[in-house]
């Protein structure tokens, strides 16, 4: 198929009116390489080379997919726009058809998620605040010739890019490079604008076209993760169905990114960790992918002054005016005799702008964030009189006013005296969550990371304590009645309880530590559901690590069994086994556990791509998977133990059968709590953190309720505080 690739490459280059020399310069390849590819002298184009050519040619998603498919040796797509074709391109292979379907499913999920989030944040109630912008200064932009993609030697005039929120999609489409930087200070509406761009582009998107997706940039470390790899990772986190196998060992998320079917909307360049901004901008400049990037002006200007984002235009959001407030705030509260609570405040701002109170309040109410907080605190029918905001004795500066609004936001939204949590406790719990995020250095509140900011030794101790206690208490409660009826007293049951608490506590603690080490510090949630066939790829990838984790836990259990056997006890019914026998038994059970858990990977399949997965959805999926896998495997362990005892002793105690059938699944579940993201959630978020007063007992319900109150927002599979300013404030006072 190399000749077809050569013909197609030459055809696409000529469509863009580029010479071979110009294509080589744009792509970073040599002229000789481009010439050999077009003449067919080079017969094995590498994927990276084809990707560079596609970037340099600025191909549409379907053309890009076509070039990659032909380079991979597939049939040339139909150029005549046959029935079912998209933009004149019919995917010839089953994989290309699957990729097009995945693109459309992703578009549906993204639109549904952002639409729900816009409703929760009341963006359209009663109407969006007038976010406006103007062209940014030239010193933070690339040359207009690069932005407008003109040929060398030609000049280009600036584009007219000023606009307001409903026009963002039209403004973006005016930019030939498809690259735009949106600058604005904290709370100025950058995230709202990014979401509106995505929704407006999706509303007019053609089937199979690129899908705009919002990515929170703060979680990216460009020094350790390539940009495209990070995009694919974020996609699989928020849309687990894209973890399905793709081609050449990759997944669908990677295939979508490589084919140019994702339009990254990168929110929060300023939220990158200190020292990473230069590396991030260099990484973005290494690709010509269309994108939108939001940032506060200072962080972007600090690196763009020497080298701005290549081919990117830039706009800067402008402040709200008193006229904007006059149009908006009165319509957010009820009228009383034809007047509203905001009238006297707005009259003062409009009629006496020179007074200190007006100066301070006008400076505060210039961003949608602060106007939204003021609305929440003072526009509610049960709210207070907003004229207090003009009291210069209480608020001598704009910073004191901002702190006042931030401090009163939580008490206001929790004023309904919820029976499960009041405002004081809610503020304490939210403060802990904000501090937890600060310790992790992120804005993404992931349920599977609760507790992960603790030291590894502490986490191992707590997991071992909780999981071992569950097994020990159940063991004692089952054995004690049996031995009492047999006239042996309760001491045997107590000994079994303490021994199993210690043994399984050590085993699960060590397994948890091994899992942390192999997983890079945190357990990631499973993005799969159980199925009966087709899991060979997952089996190859996960079998080895799971086997090692099971063996590590088994060694810990074996040490306790061996010491107990050496002391003359009979742990787990292994009479006379001694130290080596106990050690071998524990290691064998651990190996068996790891083997079973590893084999279960073959039954795991990615969830449906079309589902818009939120934190609660992902939690439910993981809970079901873990419970089914580990309860089932625990039953197998119980039967295996029963078989060993029968073979070794030649007989079996009548009570052993029900004991093993009950204890086995519980032990399996205890093992699952030490090895999975849901298990970590169960131990820390449902037991330890509520027990120590840092979170409520119903954490999931609390987080969901906080979203409905406007304190948190859902971003894919994680939560975020509605704004970084609120997170910082709660972390300081929490």
C-alpha positions as CSV (number, residue, x, y, z in Angstrom):
1,X,0.0,0.0,0.0
2,X,3.1,2.3,0.0
3,X,2.3,3.6,-3.5
4,X,-1.2,4.6,-2.3
5,X,0.4,6.4,0.6
6,X,2.7,8.3,-1.7
7,X,-0.1,9.3,-4.0
8,X,-2.3,10.4,-1.1
9,X,0.5,12.4,0.6
10,X,1.3,14.2,-2.7
11,X,-2.4,14.9,-3.3
12,X,-2.9,16.3,0.2
13,X,0.2,18.5,0.0
14,X,-0.9,20.0,-3.3
15,X,-4.3,20.7,-1.9
16,X,-2.6,23.0,0.7
17,X,-0.4,24.6,-2.0
18,X,2.7,23.7,-0.1
19,X,6.0,22.8,-1.8
20,X,8.0,19.8,-0.6
21,X,10.4,22.3,1.0
22,X,7.6,24.1,2.9
23,X,6.1,20.8,4.1
24,X,9.5,19.7,5.3
25,X,10.0,23.0,7.2
26,X,6.6,22.8,8.8
27,X,6.9,19.2,9.8
28,X,10.5,19.3,11.0
29,X,11.5,16.5,8.5
30,X,14.1,16.7,5.9
31,X,13.3,17.6,2.3
32,X,14.9,14.3,1.3
33,X,12.5,12.4,3.6
34,X,9.4,14.1,2.2
35,X,10.6,13.5,-1.4
36,X,11.3,9.8,-0.7
37,X,7.8,9.3,0.8
38,X,6.1,11.0,-2.1
39,X,8.0,9.0,-4.7
40,X,7.6,5.7,-2.9
41,X,11.4,5.2,-2.3
42,X,10.7,5.0,1.4
43,X,8.4,2.0,2.0
44,X,7.9,2.0,5.8
45,X,6.6,5.4,7.0
46,X,6.7,5.4,10.8
47,X,3.6,6.5,12.8
48,X,5.4,9.5,14.3
49,X,6.5,10.6,10.9
50,X,3.0,10.4,9.5
51,X,1.6,12.2,12.5
52,X,4.1,15.1,11.9
53,X,3.1,15.3,8.3
54,X,-0.6,15.3,9.2
55,X,0.0,18.1,11.8
56,X,2.0,20.1,9.2
57,X,-0.8,19.7,6.6
58,X,-3.4,20.7,9.1
59,X,-5.7,17.9,8.0
60,X,-9.3,17.6,9.0
61,X,-10.0,14.6,11.3
62,X,-11.3,12.4,8.5
63,X,-8.3,13.2,6.2
64,X,-5.9,12.6,9.1
65,X,-7.5,9.2,9.8
66,X,-7.4,8.4,6.1
67,X,-3.6,9.2,5.9
68,X,-2.9,7.1,9.0
69,X,-5.0,4.2,7.8
70,X,-3.2,4.1,4.4
71,X,0.2,4.4,6.1
72,X,-0.9,1.3,8.1
73,X,-1.5,-0.6,4.9
74,X,-5.3,-0.3,4.8
75,X,-7.5,0.2,1.8
76,X,-7.9,3.8,0.5
77,X,-11.2,5.3,1.7
78,X,-13.9,6.1,-0.9
79,X,-13.1,9.6,-2.3
80,X,-16.5,9.9,-4.0
81,X,-18.6,10.3,-0.9
82,X,-20.7,7.1,-1.1
83,X,-23.7,6.5,1.1
84,X,-22.7,6.7,4.7
85,X,-19.6,8.7,4.1
86,X,-18.7,11.6,6.3
87,X,-17.3,14.7,4.5
88,X,-16.6,12.5,1.5
89,X,-14.7,9.9,3.5
90,X,-16.0,6.4,4.1
91,X,-14.0,4.4,6.7
92,X,-13.0,1.2,4.9
93,X,-11.8,-0.9,7.9
94,X,-13.9,-2.1,10.8
95,X,-11.6,-0.2,13.1
96,X,-12.2,3.1,11.2
97,X,-15.9,2.6,11.5
98,X,-15.5,1.9,15.2
99,X,-13.4,5.0,15.6
100,X,-16.1,7.1,14.0
101,X,-18.8,5.6,16.2
102,X,-16.6,6.2,19.3
103,X,-16.2,9.9,18.3
104,X,-20.0,10.4,18.0
105,X,-20.6,8.6,21.3
106,X,-18.0,10.7,23.0
107,X,-19.6,13.9,21.7
108,X,-22.9,12.8,23.2
109,X,-21.4,12.1,26.6
110,X,-19.4,15.4,26.7
111,X,-22.5,17.4,25.7
112,X,-24.7,15.7,28.3
113,X,-22.2,16.2,31.1
114,X,-21.6,19.9,30.4
115,X,-25.3,20.5,30.0
116,X,-26.0,19.1,33.5
117,X,-23.2,21.0,35.0
118,X,-24.4,24.3,33.5
119,X,-27.8,23.6,35.0
120,X,-26.3,22.9,38.5
121,X,-24.3,26.1,38.3
122,X,-27.4,28.1,37.3
123,X,-25.4,29.7,34.4
124,X,-28.7,30.4,32.5
125,X,-30.6,31.6,35.6
126,X,-31.9,34.2,34.7
127,X,-29.3,34.6,32.0
128,X,-25.5,34.3,31.7
129,X,-23.4,37.2,33.0
130,X,-22.0,39.2,30.1
131,X,-18.5,37.7,29.7
132,X,-16.7,39.9,27.1
133,X,-13.2,40.1,25.7
134,X,-10.9,42.1,23.5
135,X,-7.7,41.2,21.6
136,X,-4.7,40.7,24.0
137,X,-1.5,42.7,23.6
138,X,0.8,41.7,20.8
139,X,3.6,40.7,23.3
140,X,1.7,37.6,24.4
141,X,0.8,36.5,20.8
142,X,2.5,34.9,17.9
143,X,2.8,36.6,14.6
144,X,-0.4,37.2,12.7
145,X,1.2,35.6,9.7
146,X,1.5,32.3,11.7
147,X,-2.0,32.7,13.2
148,X,-3.5,33.2,9.8
149,X,-1.3,30.5,8.2
150,X,-0.2,32.6,5.2
151,X,2.7,31.5,2.9
152,X,6.2,32.7,3.6
153,X,6.8,36.2,2.3
154,X,3.1,37.2,2.6
155,X,1.8,39.6,5.3
156,X,-1.3,39.3,7.3
157,X,-3.6,41.8,9.1
158,X,-4.9,41.3,12.6
159,X,-8.3,39.5,12.9
160,X,-11.3,41.1,14.6
161,X,-11.6,38.8,17.7
162,X,-13.5,41.0,20.2
163,X,-16.8,39.5,21.3
164,X,-19.1,38.2,24.1
165,X,-20.1,34.8,25.4
166,X,-22.7,33.8,22.8
167,X,-20.2,34.6,20.0
168,X,-17.3,32.4,21.3
169,X,-17.7,29.6,18.7
170,X,-17.9,32.1,15.8
171,X,-14.8,33.9,17.0
172,X,-12.9,30.7,17.4
173,X,-13.8,29.6,13.8
174,X,-12.3,32.8,12.4
175,X,-8.9,31.7,13.5
176,X,-7.2,29.7,10.6
177,X,-4.8,28.0,13.0
178,X,-7.6,26.9,15.3
179,X,-5.5,28.0,18.3
180,X,-6.7,30.5,20.9
181,X,-5.5,31.7,24.3
182,X,-8.0,33.2,26.7
183,X,-6.5,35.3,29.4
184,X,-8.5,36.6,32.4
185,X,-7.9,37.2,36.1
186,X,-9.2,34.8,38.8
187,X,-13.0,34.5,38.6
188,X,-13.4,36.3,35.3
189,X,-15.3,33.6,33.6
190,X,-12.6,31.6,31.7
191,X,-14.1,28.2,32.7
192,X,-17.6,29.3,31.8
193,X,-16.3,30.5,28.4
194,X,-14.5,27.2,27.8
195,X,-17.7,25.2,28.5
196,X,-19.8,27.4,26.3
197,X,-17.4,27.0,23.4
198,X,-17.6,23.2,23.7
199,X,-21.4,23.2,23.9
200,X,-21.7,25.6,20.9
201,X,-19.3,23.6,18.8
202,X,-21.1,20.4,19.6
203,X,-24.4,21.9,18.6
204,X,-23.1,22.4,15.0
205,X,-20.7,19.5,14.8
206,X,-20.9,17.2,11.8
207,X,-20.9,13.4,12.3
208,X,-17.4,12.1,12.7
209,X,-15.9,15.5,13.2
210,X,-13.5,16.3,16.1
211,X,-15.0,16.4,19.6
212,X,-14.2,19.5,21.7
213,X,-13.4,18.3,25.3
214,X,-12.5,20.3,28.4
215,X,-9.4,19.2,30.2
216,X,-8.3,20.6,33.5
217,X,-4.7,21.3,32.8
218,X,-3.5,21.5,36.5
219,X,-3.1,17.7,36.7
220,X,-0.5,17.5,33.8
221,X,3.2,17.2,34.5
222,X,4.8,17.8,31.1
223,X,8.2,16.7,32.4
224,X,7.0,13.1,33.0
225,X,4.0,12.7,30.6
226,X,3.8,13.5,26.9
227,X,0.9,15.8,26.0
228,X,-0.9,13.2,23.8
229,X,-0.5,10.5,26.4
230,X,-1.9,12.8,29.1
231,X,-4.9,13.6,26.9
232,X,-5.6,9.9,26.4
233,X,-5.2,9.2,30.1
234,X,-7.7,12.0,31.0
235,X,-10.2,10.6,28.4
236,X,-10.1,7.1,29.9
237,X,-10.5,8.5,33.4
238,X,-13.6,10.5,32.5
239,X,-14.9,8.1,29.8
240,X,-13.9,4.6,30.8
241,X,-15.4,3.1,27.6
242,X,-12.4,4.6,25.7
243,X,-10.1,2.2,27.5
244,X,-11.4,-0.5,25.1
245,X,-8.6,-2.0,23.0
246,X,-7.7,0.0,19.9
247,X,-4.9,-0.9,17.5
248,X,-1.3,-1.9,18.0
249,X,-1.8,-2.4,21.7
250,X,-3.2,1.0,22.4
251,X,-6.8,2.0,23.4
252,X,-9.6,3.9,21.7
253,X,-8.7,7.1,23.6
254,X,-5.2,7.0,22.2
255,X,-6.5,6.3,18.7
256,X,-8.9,9.3,18.9
257,X,-6.1,11.6,19.9
258,X,-3.7,10.3,17.3
259,X,-6.4,10.6,14.6
260,X,-7.0,14.3,15.4
261,X,-10.6,13.6,16.5
262,X,-10.2,15.4,19.8
263,X,-10.1,19.2,20.1
264,X,-8.5,20.0,23.5
265,X,-10.0,22.8,25.5
266,X,-7.3,23.3,28.1
267,X,-8.6,25.0,31.2
268,X,-6.2,26.4,33.8
269,X,-2.7,26.9,32.5
270,X,-2.1,29.0,35.6
271,X,-3.0,26.0,37.8
272,X,0.1,24.0,36.7
273,X,2.6,23.3,39.4
274,X,5.2,26.0,39.9
275,X,8.1,25.6,37.5
276,X,6.1,23.6,34.9
277,X,4.7,26.4,32.8
278,X,7.7,26.7,30.5
279,X,7.9,23.0,29.9
280,X,4.1,22.9,29.3
281,X,4.3,25.6,26.7
282,X,7.2,24.0,24.9
283,X,5.3,20.7,24.8
284,X,2.2,22.5,23.3
285,X,4.4,24.2,20.8
286,X,5.8,20.8,19.7
287,X,2.4,20.0,18.2
288,X,0.2,21.9,15.8
289,X,-3.1,20.5,17.2
290,X,-5.9,23.0,17.3
291,X,-6.7,24.0,20.9
292,X,-8.0,26.6,23.3
293,X,-6.0,27.5,26.4
294,X,-7.2,29.5,29.4
295,X,-4.9,31.2,31.9
296,X,-4.5,34.1,34.2
297,X,-2.5,36.8,32.5
298,X,0.5,36.8,34.8
299,X,1.4,33.1,34.6
300,X,1.0,33.1,30.8
301,X,2.9,36.3,30.2
302,X,5.8,35.1,32.3
303,X,6.6,32.4,29.7
304,X,5.0,33.9,26.6
305,X,7.2,36.9,26.7
306,X,10.1,34.8,25.4
307,X,8.1,32.4,23.3
308,X,4.3,32.5,23.0
309,X,2.1,29.6,22.0
310,X,2.8,29.0,18.3
311,X,0.2,30.2,15.8
312,X,-2.2,31.1,18.7
313,X,-4.3,34.3,18.8
314,X,-5.0,35.6,22.3
315,X,-7.9,37.5,23.8
316,X,-8.3,39.0,27.3
317,X,-11.5,39.0,29.3
318,X,-12.7,42.5,30.5
319,X,-14.3,43.5,33.7
320,X,-18.0,43.7,34.3
321,X,-19.5,47.2,34.5
322,X,-22.0,48.8,36.8
323,X,-24.4,48.7,33.9
324,X,-23.9,44.9,33.8
325,X,-24.7,44.7,37.5
326,X,-27.7,46.9,37.0
327,X,-29.1,44.5,34.4
328,X,-28.3,41.3,36.3
329,X,-28.5,41.6,40.1
330,X,-32.1,43.0,40.4
331,X,-33.4,40.0,38.3
332,X,-31.9,37.5,40.7
333,X,-34.1,38.4,43.7
334,X,-37.8,39.1,44.3
335,X,-39.4,42.5,44.0
336,X,-41.0,44.1,47.0
337,X,-43.3,46.9,46.1
338,X,-41.6,47.3,42.8
339,X,-38.1,47.6,44.3
340,X,-35.4,45.0,45.0
341,X,-32.9,44.6,47.7
342,X,-30.1,45.6,45.3
343,X,-31.6,48.9,44.2
344,X,-30.0,51.1,46.9
345,X,-26.6,49.5,46.4
346,X,-26.7,49.9,42.6
347,X,-27.9,53.5,43.0
348,X,-24.9,54.2,45.2
349,X,-22.4,52.6,42.7
350,X,-24.0,54.5,39.8
351,X,-24.5,57.9,41.4
352,X,-21.5,58.2,43.7
353,X,-18.6,56.2,42.1
354,X,-16.0,58.4,43.8
355,X,-16.9,57.4,47.4
356,X,-14.6,54.9,49.1
357,X,-17.5,52.4,49.6
358,X,-18.4,52.5,45.9
359,X,-14.7,52.2,44.9
360,X,-14.2,49.1,47.0
361,X,-17.4,47.4,46.0
362,X,-17.0,48.2,42.3
363,X,-13.5,46.6,42.4
364,X,-15.0,43.4,43.9
365,X,-18.0,43.1,41.6
366,X,-16.0,43.1,38.4
367,X,-15.8,39.3,38.0
368,X,-18.6,36.7,37.6
369,X,-17.2,34.7,40.5
370,X,-17.7,37.6,43.0
371,X,-21.0,38.6,41.5
372,X,-22.1,34.9,41.9
373,X,-21.1,34.9,45.5
374,X,-22.8,38.2,46.2
375,X,-26.0,36.8,44.6
376,X,-25.8,33.6,46.6
377,X,-25.4,35.5,49.9
378,X,-27.8,38.4,49.4
379,X,-30.3,37.7,46.6
380,X,-32.0,34.8,48.4
381,X,-35.4,35.8,49.8
382,X,-34.1,34.9,53.3
383,X,-30.8,36.7,52.6
384,X,-29.6,39.8,54.4
385,X,-29.6,43.4,53.2
386,X,-26.7,43.8,50.6
387,X,-26.3,47.5,51.7
388,X,-24.0,46.2,54.4
389,X,-21.4,45.8,51.6
390,X,-21.2,49.6,51.5
391,X,-20.1,49.8,55.2
392,X,-16.5,51.0,55.1
393,X,-16.1,50.6,58.9
394,X,-16.6,46.8,58.5
395,X,-14.9,46.5,55.1
396,X,-12.1,48.9,54.6
397,X,-10.8,47.4,51.4
398,X,-11.9,45.3,48.5
399,X,-9.9,42.3,49.9
400,X,-12.0,42.4,53.1
401,X,-15.1,42.5,51.0
402,X,-13.9,39.4,49.0
403,X,-13.1,37.6,52.2
404,X,-16.5,38.4,53.6
405,X,-18.3,37.0,50.5
406,X,-16.1,33.8,50.5
407,X,-16.6,33.3,54.3
408,X,-20.4,33.7,54.1
409,X,-20.9,31.5,51.0
410,X,-20.8,28.2,52.9
411,X,-23.1,29.3,55.8
412,X,-25.5,30.7,53.2
413,X,-25.9,27.6,51.0
414,X,-26.2,25.4,54.1
415,X,-28.7,27.6,55.9
416,X,-31.5,25.0,55.4
417,X,-30.4,23.0,58.5
418,X,-30.0,19.7,56.8
419,X,-30.6,16.9,59.3
420,X,-27.4,15.2,58.4
421,X,-25.0,18.1,58.3
422,X,-25.2,21.8,59.4
423,X,-23.2,24.7,58.1
424,X,-20.5,24.5,60.7
425,X,-19.8,20.8,60.2
426,X,-20.1,21.2,56.4
427,X,-17.5,23.9,56.5
428,X,-15.2,21.8,58.6
429,X,-15.5,18.8,56.2
430,X,-15.0,21.0,53.2
431,X,-12.0,22.5,54.8
432,X,-10.5,19.1,55.2
433,X,-11.1,18.3,51.6
434,X,-9.5,21.6,50.5
435,X,-6.4,20.8,52.6
436,X,-6.3,17.3,51.2
437,X,-6.2,18.7,47.7
438,X,-3.5,21.2,48.7
439,X,-1.4,18.4,50.1
440,X,-1.8,16.4,46.8
441,X,-1.1,19.6,44.8
442,X,-4.2,19.3,42.6
443,X,-7.7,20.7,42.1
444,X,-9.2,17.3,41.2
445,X,-11.1,15.7,44.1
446,X,-11.1,12.0,43.3
447,X,-13.0,9.6,45.6
448,X,-10.3,7.0,45.2
449,X,-7.6,9.4,46.5
450,X,-9.2,10.1,49.8
451,X,-6.6,9.1,52.4
452,X,-3.8,8.9,49.9
453,X,-2.2,12.1,51.3
454,X,-1.3,10.1,54.4
455,X,2.1,8.4,54.7
456,X,2.4,4.9,53.3
457,X,3.1,3.3,56.6
458,X,0.0,4.9,58.1
459,X,-2.1,3.7,55.3
460,X,-0.8,0.2,55.6
461,X,-1.5,0.2,59.3
462,X,-5.0,1.5,59.0
463,X,-5.9,-1.0,56.2
464,X,-4.5,-3.9,58.1
465,X,-6.3,-2.8,61.3
466,X,-9.7,-2.5,59.7
467,X,-9.5,-5.5,57.3
468,X,-7.9,-7.7,60.0
469,X,-10.5,-6.7,62.6
470,X,-13.3,-7.6,60.3
471,X,-11.9,-11.1,59.7
472,X,-11.0,-11.6,63.4
473,X,-14.3,-10.5,64.8
474,X,-16.2,-12.7,62.4
475,X,-13.9,-15.7,63.2
476,X,-14.4,-15.3,66.9
477,X,-18.1,-14.9,66.6
478,X,-18.4,-18.1,64.6
479,X,-15.9,-20.3,66.5
480,X,-16.9,-19.3,70.0
481,X,-20.5,-20.7,69.9
482,X,-19.2,-23.9,68.3
483,X,-16.5,-24.5,71.0
484,X,-18.9,-23.5,73.8
485,X,-21.4,-26.1,72.7
486,X,-18.5,-28.6,72.6
487,X,-17.5,-27.7,76.1
488,X,-14.2,-26.2,75.1
489,X,-14.9,-22.7,76.4
490,X,-14.6,-19.3,74.8
491,X,-10.8,-19.0,75.0
492,X,-10.3,-20.8,71.7
493,X,-12.6,-18.4,69.9
494,X,-10.8,-15.4,71.5
495,X,-7.5,-16.8,70.5
496,X,-8.7,-17.4,66.9
497,X,-10.1,-13.9,66.8
498,X,-6.8,-12.3,67.9
499,X,-4.7,-14.5,65.7
500,X,-6.7,-13.9,62.6
501,X,-6.8,-10.2,63.3
502,X,-3.1,-10.1,63.5
503,X,-2.5,-12.5,60.6
504,X,-4.9,-11.1,58.1
505,X,-4.1,-7.5,59.3
506,X,-0.5,-8.1,58.5
507,X,-1.3,-9.8,55.2
508,X,-3.7,-7.1,54.0
509,X,-1.4,-4.3,55.2
510,X,1.6,-5.7,53.3
511,X,-0.6,-6.3,50.2
512,X,-1.8,-2.7,50.4
513,X,1.8,-1.5,50.6
514,X,2.8,-3.6,47.7
515,X,-0.1,-2.3,45.7
516,X,0.9,1.3,46.5
517,X,4.4,0.6,45.3
518,X,3.4,-1.2,42.1
519,X,0.7,1.4,41.4
520,X,2.9,4.5,41.8
521,X,1.4,5.8,45.0
522,X,-2.4,5.4,44.5
523,X,-4.9,2.8,43.5
524,X,-6.7,3.7,40.3
525,X,-10.4,2.9,39.9
526,X,-11.3,0.0,37.6
527,X,-12.9,1.2,34.3
528,X,-14.4,-2.1,33.5
529,X,-17.5,-4.3,33.9
530,X,-17.5,-8.1,34.1
531,X,-18.1,-10.2,31.0
532,X,-17.6,-13.8,30.1
533,X,-15.1,-13.6,27.1
534,X,-12.8,-11.4,25.1
535,X,-10.4,-10.2,27.9
536,X,-7.1,-11.5,26.6
537,X,-5.5,-8.1,26.4
538,X,-6.5,-7.2,30.0
539,X,-5.2,-10.6,31.2
540,X,-1.8,-10.1,29.7
541,X,-1.4,-6.6,31.2
542,X,-2.7,-7.3,34.7
543,X,-1.9,-10.9,35.5
544,X,1.7,-10.4,36.6
545,X,1.3,-7.5,39.0
546,X,-1.8,-9.0,40.6
547,X,0.1,-12.3,41.2
548,X,3.0,-10.4,42.9
549,X,0.6,-8.5,45.1
550,X,-1.1,-11.7,46.2
551,X,2.2,-13.4,46.9
552,X,3.4,-10.4,49.1
553,X,0.2,-10.6,51.2
554,X,0.5,-14.4,51.5
555,X,4.1,-14.1,52.8
556,X,2.8,-11.8,55.6
557,X,0.0,-14.2,56.4
558,X,2.5,-17.1,56.4
559,X,4.8,-15.5,58.9
560,X,2.0,-15.2,61.4
561,X,0.7,-18.7,60.7
562,X,4.3,-20.1,61.0
563,X,4.9,-18.3,64.3
564,X,1.6,-19.5,65.7
565,X,2.4,-23.1,64.6
566,X,5.8,-22.9,66.2
567,X,4.1,-21.8,69.4
568,X,2.0,-24.9,69.4
569,X,-1.2,-23.3,68.3
570,X,-3.4,-24.6,65.4
571,X,-4.1,-21.6,63.2
572,X,-6.7,-22.2,60.6
573,X,-6.9,-25.8,61.7
574,X,-3.3,-26.6,60.6
575,X,-2.4,-28.9,63.6
576,X,1.3,-29.7,63.8
577,X,2.4,-27.8,60.8
578,X,5.1,-25.8,62.6
579,X,6.7,-22.7,61.3
580,X,7.6,-23.8,57.8
581,X,4.2,-25.4,57.3
582,X,2.4,-22.2,58.3
583,X,4.7,-20.1,56.2
584,X,4.1,-22.3,53.2
585,X,0.4,-22.4,53.8
586,X,0.2,-18.6,53.9
587,X,2.4,-18.1,50.8
588,X,0.3,-20.7,49.0
589,X,-3.0,-19.0,49.8
590,X,-1.5,-15.7,48.8
591,X,-0.3,-17.2,45.5
592,X,-3.7,-18.7,45.0
593,X,-5.3,-15.3,45.7
594,X,-3.0,-13.5,43.2
595,X,-3.6,-16.2,40.6
596,X,-7.4,-16.0,40.9
597,X,-7.3,-12.2,40.9
598,X,-5.1,-12.1,37.9
599,X,-7.3,-14.5,36.0
600,X,-10.3,-12.4,36.8
601,X,-8.7,-9.7,34.5
602,X,-9.8,-11.9,31.6
603,X,-13.4,-11.3,32.5
604,X,-13.1,-7.5,32.6
605,X,-14.4,-5.2,29.8
606,X,-14.6,-1.4,29.4
607,X,-17.9,0.2,30.2
608,X,-20.1,1.7,27.6
609,X,-18.6,4.7,25.8
610,X,-21.9,6.5,25.5
611,X,-22.4,6.8,29.3
612,X,-21.3,10.1,30.8
613,X,-19.5,8.7,33.8
614,X,-19.5,10.8,37.0
615,X,-17.8,10.1,40.3
616,X,-20.9,8.3,41.7
617,X,-21.2,6.2,38.5
618,X,-17.6,5.1,38.7
619,X,-17.9,4.3,42.4
620,X,-20.9,2.1,41.8
621,X,-19.2,0.3,39.0
622,X,-16.1,-0.4,41.0
623,X,-18.1,-1.5,44.0
624,X,-20.0,-4.1,41.9
625,X,-16.8,-5.3,40.3
626,X,-14.8,-5.7,43.5
627,X,-17.7,-7.4,45.4
628,X,-18.4,-9.9,42.7
629,X,-14.7,-10.7,42.1
630,X,-13.4,-11.0,45.6
631,X,-16.5,-12.5,47.3
632,X,-16.4,-15.2,44.6
633,X,-12.7,-15.8,44.9
634,X,-13.0,-15.8,48.7
635,X,-15.5,-18.7,48.4
636,X,-12.9,-20.5,46.3
637,X,-10.3,-19.9,49.0
638,X,-12.6,-21.2,51.6
639,X,-13.2,-24.4,49.7
640,X,-9.4,-24.7,49.0
641,X,-8.7,-24.4,52.7
642,X,-11.3,-27.0,53.5
643,X,-9.8,-29.4,51.0
644,X,-6.3,-28.9,52.4
645,X,-7.5,-29.6,56.0
646,X,-9.4,-32.7,54.8
647,X,-6.3,-34.1,53.0
648,X,-3.9,-33.4,55.7
649,X,-5.9,-34.5,58.7
650,X,-7.9,-37.3,57.0
651,X,-11.1,-36.0,58.4
652,X,-13.0,-32.7,58.7
653,X,-14.9,-31.2,61.7
654,X,-18.6,-30.8,60.9
655,X,-18.4,-27.1,61.8
656,X,-15.5,-26.5,59.4
657,X,-17.8,-26.5,56.3
658,X,-20.1,-23.6,57.3
659,X,-17.1,-21.8,58.8
660,X,-15.1,-21.9,55.6
661,X,-18.1,-21.1,53.4
662,X,-18.8,-18.0,55.5
663,X,-15.3,-16.9,56.3
664,X,-13.9,-17.5,52.8
665,X,-16.0,-14.8,51.1
666,X,-15.4,-12.3,54.0
667,X,-11.6,-13.0,53.7
668,X,-11.9,-12.4,50.0
669,X,-13.6,-9.1,50.5
670,X,-11.0,-8.1,53.1
671,X,-8.3,-8.8,50.5
672,X,-10.2,-6.7,48.0
673,X,-10.2,-3.8,50.4
674,X,-6.4,-3.8,50.5
675,X,-5.9,-4.1,46.7
676,X,-8.5,-1.9,45.0
677,X,-9.5,1.8,44.8
678,X,-13.0,0.9,46.1
679,X,-11.4,-0.9,49.0
680,X,-9.3,2.2,49.8
681,X,-12.5,4.3,49.6
682,X,-14.3,1.9,52.0
683,X,-11.5,1.9,54.6
684,X,-10.6,5.6,54.6
685,X,-13.7,7.5,53.3
686,X,-16.4,5.3,54.9
687,X,-14.6,4.2,58.1
688,X,-11.4,6.0,59.2
689,X,-12.0,9.6,58.2
690,X,-15.6,9.7,59.5
691,X,-14.4,7.9,62.7
692,X,-11.8,10.6,63.2
693,X,-14.4,13.4,62.5
694,X,-12.7,14.7,59.3
695,X,-15.6,13.6,57.0
696,X,-19.2,12.7,57.4
697,X,-20.3,9.0,57.4
698,X,-22.2,9.5,54.2
699,X,-19.4,10.9,52.1
700,X,-20.8,10.2,48.7
701,X,-24.2,11.8,49.6
702,X,-22.3,14.8,51.0
703,X,-20.3,15.4,47.9
704,X,-23.3,15.0,45.6
705,X,-25.3,17.5,47.8
706,X,-22.4,19.9,47.7
707,X,-22.6,19.8,43.9
708,X,-26.3,20.7,44.0
709,X,-25.6,23.6,46.4
710,X,-22.9,25.0,44.0
711,X,-19.9,24.4,46.3
712,X,-18.5,21.6,44.1
713,X,-18.8,20.8,40.4
714,X,-18.4,17.6,38.5
715,X,-15.5,17.4,36.0
716,X,-15.7,14.0,34.4
717,X,-15.0,11.4,37.0
718,X,-13.8,13.8,39.7
719,X,-15.1,16.8,41.7
720,X,-13.6,20.3,41.9
721,X,-14.5,23.2,44.1
722,X,-16.5,25.7,42.0
723,X,-13.4,27.9,41.9
724,X,-9.8,27.7,43.1
725,X,-10.3,30.9,45.2
726,X,-13.0,29.0,47.2
727,X,-10.7,26.0,47.7
728,X,-7.8,28.2,48.9
729,X,-10.1,30.1,51.3
730,X,-11.5,26.9,52.8
731,X,-8.0,25.4,53.1
732,X,-6.8,28.4,55.0
733,X,-9.8,28.5,57.5
734,X,-10.3,24.7,57.6
